[in-house]
């Protein structure tokens, strides 16, 4: 799997999750949860950088 495809898949999944949470107004209630996708993106970025290094 190429890094670009990996990034696109993650962006789509993260956006979908945030849209779902926003629709159910969970983000208003639990604003600290908005940091979770950012942390996941950071750690997945570190992982993909090591895994797909050219």
Buried (B, 14 or more C-beta within 10 A) or exposed (E): EEBEEBBEEBEEEBEEBBEEBEEEEBBEEEEEEEEBBEEBBEEBBEEBEEEBEE
